[in-house]
Amino acid sequence: MNTPIPFSALMALATTDLVNFRSSRYLGDNISVPIASFADEDQGRIRSLYGTLQALLELVRTHLDAPANGLPALRSFGARVGWSDLVRQMQQIGEPGRYQGDETLQRVIHDIRGGGFQALSIQLQFINFGISQADDLHRLFFLTRDHLKIMRNAVLNLDPAGYERDRGEQLHSVDLLTEKWQHAIHNMRGRSATVHVACAFDGNVSERCLEFAALDRVLYNLMNNAVRNTGDDAVFLAILPLPSAEPENLRFVIYNRIDADQRALLRERYADDLGALFHGGFTTGGTGLGMRICADFVINAFGIRTVSEGLRGGYFGAGYQGDYFVNWFHWPIAAD
């Protein structure tokens, strides 16, 4: 496949000999909190967003076969539900410092305000402004569907029936990742990039929706970072099975071009130890939680005790390849 960084170089980023210490497959269900953990006001905001996204998903779904007809309906939807006010309400969850000291709750807030939410908010805003195209409805569908699953994964008892469906066994093919990311224009606040996917795998990546949502939380966090910080308008995702007669693990690599100022900033903070980004705490405008959340999911997927152990074992990491900032992580392949 023709990629800026050849697969051979991506395979050389870290060891291909990974051990999974779990006795049973990870469900993707432990970086979450009950909705009762939130203050009443924030519970209302979360429930309001979830219900609105459910209605949005159904509206988009009805127009996927004739997307040109869907744009006027979506413009009316945004005005009818007060979308701009809802976005402002979500930004106020946990402010100011309401849940200070509760690390899991902070991670959940990060992902329900992040994930695909910011991208879908911008997509809907473009539609309201009349600067979107009919093909963008498919992107809005993926973003809305994914964020509903992320919310169910992160907030327990938000939708008990939906959560139980997500826990049920259902194989998820890698095609579900490539179809939504290949050539997608991913929008963040003030930034936009086209995602280019190179996939050398054609099997399954998860055994249930709940696990797939956990994998999505990792990918959205890394993809959001890449779009915010890319030195041009492109972000790359590579998916590779680790070499074996019967591959057991996948390597996901997200990379973007980086400019001299960004490289200098990272060098000042981390020298050559870019993997330390996965400990969290570093940000150029966010919360500094995104990469730590990714690390926490991966160590759970492989039964590793700490982020430091995951870094030493090559389960995730970051570095440079020429002009590109590269980060990677691994995920167990799902049995057929």
C-alpha positions in Angstrom: 0.0 0.0 0.0 1.2 3.5 -0.8 1.6 5.4 2.5 3.9 8.2 3.6 5.6 5.8 6.1 6.0 2.2 4.7 4.5 -0.6 6.6 7.9 -2.0 7.3 8.8 1.1 9.3 5.5 1.0 11.1 6.1 -2.6 12.1 9.6 -1.6 13.4 8.1 0.9 15.8 7.9 -1.6 18.6 8.1 -5.3 19.5 5.7 -7.6 17.8 6.0 -10.1 20.6 3.1 -9.1 22.9 1.7 -11.1 25.8 -2.0 -10.9 26.7 -2.2 -11.5 30.5 -6.0 -11.7 30.6 -7.8 -15.0 31.2 -10.9 -13.7 29.4 -11.5 -11.1 26.7 -11.8 -7.5 27.8 -15.4 -6.2 27.7 -14.4 -2.6 27.5 -16.6 -1.8 30.4 -14.5 -0.4 33.3 -13.7 3.2 32.5 -17.2 4.3 33.3 -19.3 5.8 36.1 -23.0 5.5 37.1 -25.0 8.5 36.0 -25.9 9.0 39.7 -22.2 10.1 40.1 -23.1 13.4 38.5 -24.9 16.3 40.1 -28.6 16.5 39.2 -28.0 19.4 36.8 -25.3 17.5 34.9 -27.5 14.4 34.8 -30.1 16.4 33.1 -27.6 17.7 30.6 -26.3 14.3 29.8 -29.8 12.8 29.4 -30.8 15.7 27.2 -27.8 15.2 24.9 -28.4 11.4 24.7 -32.1 11.8 23.8 -31.3 14.5 21.2 -28.6 12.3 19.6 -31.1 9.4 19.4 -33.5 11.6 17.6 -30.8 12.9 15.3 -29.6 9.4 14.5 -33.1 8.3 13.4 -33.5 11.5 11.3 -30.2 11.0 9.5 -31.0 7.3 9.0 -34.2 8.0 7.2 -32.4 10.3 4.7 -29.3 8.2 4.0 -30.7 6.9 0.7 -31.7 10.4 -0.4 -29.2 12.7 1.5 -30.0 15.8 -0.5 -33.5 15.8 1.0 -32.1 15.4 4.5 -30.2 18.7 4.6 -33.3 20.9 5.0 -34.7 18.5 7.7 -31.4 18.7 9.6 -31.4 22.5 9.5 -34.9 22.5 11.0 -33.8 19.9 13.6 -30.9 22.0 14.8 -33.2 25.0 15.3 -36.0 23.0 16.9 -33.8 21.3 19.6 -31.7 24.3 20.4 -28.5 22.6 19.4 -26.2 25.6 20.1 -27.6 25.9 23.6 -27.2 22.1 24.1 -23.5 22.3 23.1 -23.0 25.1 25.6 -24.7 23.1 28.3 -22.4 20.1 27.7 -19.3 22.4 28.0 -20.5 23.3 31.5 -20.5 19.7 32.8 -18.2 19.5 35.8 -17.4 23.2 35.8 -15.9 24.8 37.7 -13.9 21.9 39.2 -17.0 20.2 40.5 -15.6 16.7 40.4 -12.0 17.5 41.2 -10.1 14.4 42.4 -12.3 11.8 40.8 -10.0 10.6 38.0 -12.5 8.1 36.4 -15.3 10.7 36.4 -12.9 13.2 34.8 -12.1 10.7 32.1 -15.8 10.1 31.4 -16.5 13.8 31.2 -13.6 14.1 28.8 -14.9 11.5 26.4 -18.6 12.4 26.5 -17.7 16.1 25.7 -15.0 14.8 23.3 -15.2 11.6 21.3 -17.1 12.3 18.2 -19.2 15.0 19.8 -17.2 18.0 18.8 -16.8 16.8 15.2 -20.6 16.0 14.9 -21.4 19.4 16.4 -19.3 21.1 13.8 -20.8 19.0 11.1 -24.3 19.9 12.1 -23.3 23.6 12.3 -22.0 23.4 8.7 -25.4 22.0 7.7 -27.2 24.8 9.5 -25.0 27.4 7.7 -25.7 25.8 4.3 -22.1 24.9 3.6 -22.4 21.2 3.9 -22.9 18.7 1.1 -25.3 15.7 0.8 -22.4 13.2 1.3 -21.8 14.7 4.7 -24.9 12.9 6.0 -23.0 9.6 6.1 -20.3 11.2 8.2 -22.9 12.7 10.5 -24.5 9.2 10.8 -21.2 7.6 11.8 -20.3 10.4 14.3 -23.8 10.3 16.0 -24.0 6.5 16.1 -20.5 6.3 17.6 -21.1 9.0 20.2 -24.3 7.3 21.5 -22.3 4.1 22.0 -19.5 6.0 23.7 -22.0 7.6 26.0 -23.5 4.2 26.9 -20.0 2.8 27.4 -19.0 5.7 29.7 -22.2 6.4 31.7 -23.8 3.5 33.3 -27.6 3.4 33.7 -28.0 6.1 31.1 -29.8 3.6 28.8 -30.0 0.2 30.6 -31.6 -1.6 27.6 -29.1 -0.2 25.2 -26.2 -1.1 27.4 -27.4 -4.7 27.7 -27.6 -4.9 23.9 -24.1 -3.5 23.7 -22.9 -6.2 26.1 -24.3 -9.0 23.9 -21.8 -11.0 21.8 -21.6 -9.6 18.3 -18.5 -9.7 16.1 -17.4 -6.4 14.7 -15.3 -6.4 11.5 -12.4 -4.0 10.9 -14.6 -2.8 7.9 -16.6 -0.9 10.5 -13.5 1.2 11.2 -12.4 1.6 7.6 -15.8 2.6 6.2 -16.1 5.5 8.7 -12.5 6.8 8.6 -11.3 6.3 5.0 -11.2 9.7 3.3 -13.3 11.2 6.2 -12.9 14.9 6.7 -12.6 15.2 10.5 -13.3 18.6 11.9 -12.2 20.0 15.2 -12.5 23.5 16.5 -10.5 25.6 14.1 -8.9 22.6 12.3 -9.8 20.1 9.7 -8.0 17.2 8.1 -8.7 14.3 5.7 -8.1 10.9 7.2 -6.3 8.3 5.0 -6.6 4.7 6.0 -4.2 1.8 5.1 -5.5 -1.5 6.4 -3.7 -4.9 6.0 -6.3 -6.8 8.0 -9.7 -8.2 7.1 -10.9 -9.9 10.3 -12.7 -8.9 13.4 -11.6 -6.3 16.0 -14.1 -6.8 18.8 -16.7 -9.3 20.1 -19.4 -6.9 21.3 -20.5 -3.3 20.9 -19.3 -2.4 24.4 -15.8 -3.4 23.5 -16.0 -1.7 20.1 -17.0 1.5 21.9 -13.9 1.3 24.1 -11.8 0.9 20.9 -13.6 3.9 19.5 -12.8 5.9 22.6 -9.1 5.2 22.0 -9.3 6.0 18.3 -11.3 9.2 18.6 -8.9 10.6 21.3 -5.9 10.0 19.1 -7.6 11.1 15.9 -8.8 14.3 17.6 -5.2 15.0 18.8 -3.8 14.4 15.3 -6.3 16.7 13.6 -5.7 19.5 16.2 -1.9 19.3 15.7 -1.3 18.3 12.1 1.1 20.5 10.2 -1.0 20.2 7.1 -4.5 18.9 6.2 -3.9 15.1 6.4 -3.9 12.4 9.1 -3.0 8.8 8.6 -4.4 5.6 10.2 -2.7 2.3 9.6 -4.0 -1.0 10.8 -1.6 -4.0 10.7 -1.8 -7.5 12.2 1.4 -8.4 14.1 3.3 -11.1 12.1 2.4 -14.6 13.2 1.1 -17.8 11.6 -2.2 -17.0 13.3 -2.1 -13.3 14.2 -3.5 -12.5 17.7 -3.0 -8.7 17.9 -3.4 -5.6 15.8 -1.2 -2.5 15.7 -3.0 0.8 15.1 -0.8 3.7 14.1 -2.1 7.3 13.9 0.4 9.8 12.5 0.5 13.4 11.2 3.0 15.8 10.0 4.5 18.0 12.7 6.1 21.4 12.4 9.3 22.7 14.0 7.6 24.6 16.8 5.6 21.6 17.9 8.7 19.4 17.8 10.5 22.0 19.9 7.7 22.1 22.4 7.7 18.3 22.8 11.5 18.2 23.0 11.4 20.8 25.8 8.9 18.7 27.8 9.9 15.1 27.0 13.3 15.1 25.3 13.2 11.8 23.4 10.7 10.1 25.7 7.6 10.8 23.8 5.9 7.7 25.1 5.5 9.6 28.4 2.7 11.5 26.7 0.5 8.5 27.6 0.9 9.2 31.3 -1.3 12.3 30.6 -1.0 15.8 31.8 0.4 17.5 28.7 -1.9 19.7 26.6 -1.8 22.6 24.1 -5.4 23.6 24.8 -7.3 20.5 26.0 -7.4 18.7 29.3 -4.3 16.5 29.1 -6.4 13.4 29.7 -6.9 12.0 26.2 -3.7 10.0 25.8 -3.9 8.7 29.3 -7.4 7.4 28.6 -6.1 5.6 25.6 -3.3 4.0 27.7 -5.8 2.9 30.4 -8.0 1.1 27.8 -5.1 -0.7 26.3 -3.6 -1.9 29.6 -7.1 -3.2 30.5 -7.4 -5.0 27.1 -4.1 -6.9 27.7 -4.3 -7.3 31.5 -1.3 -5.0 32.3 -1.1 -3.4 35.7 0.3 0.1 34.9 0.9 2.5 32.1 4.6 2.3 32.7 4.5 -1.5 32.2 2.6 -0.9 29.0 5.2 1.6 27.7 8.1 -0.7 28.6 6.4 -3.6 26.8 5.6 -1.6 23.6 1.9 -2.0 23.9 1.6 1.7 23.0 4.0 4.5 22.4 4.9 7.6 20.4 7.9 8.9 18.4 9.0 10.5 15.2 9.3 9.2 11.7 10.9 11.9 9.6 8.5 14.9 9.6 5.7 12.8 11.2 4.6 12.5 14.8 3.6 8.9 15.2 1.6 7.2 18.0 0.5 3.6 18.1 -1.3 1.1 20.3 -2.3 -2.5 20.1 -5.6 -4.3 20.4 -6.4 -8.1 20.5 -7.9 -9.6 17.4 -11.4 -11.1 17.9 -11.8 -14.8 17.1 -14.1 -15.7 14.3 
